[in-house]
């Protein structure tokens, strides 16, 4: 069974969003060395839940049916290519093609038949 392993918040003003979520939920944010991306720690590692990330939104406001511009959940899969193929066969479409996240793995974003965006990630520390 595949589990949700990560979520993302796309923010027009990342600092304001970090302030909001840290105040509301007590989440902590740490800048990732790979660019304009902050890792979100949502709670103790020995409790159920997932952590996420926050990054600048690519457009000024969320746009209907635009790729990756709001909350996105990413699911850990054994093979990102097989997951993409299965999603396409089930009526999904590619939102962002497979790409390397250096030192982390392979990532693709898809839209389900209703247009909701989600990510699939295959762990691979050799990804470049």
Beta strands, then each sheet from edge to edge (+ up, - down):
strand 1: 4-11
strand 2: 28-31
strand 3: 37-41
strand 4: 52-56
strand 5: 72-76
strand 6: 93-101
strand 7: 105-111
strand 8: 117-123
sheet 1: 2+ 3- 4+ 1+ 5- 8- 7+ 6-
end
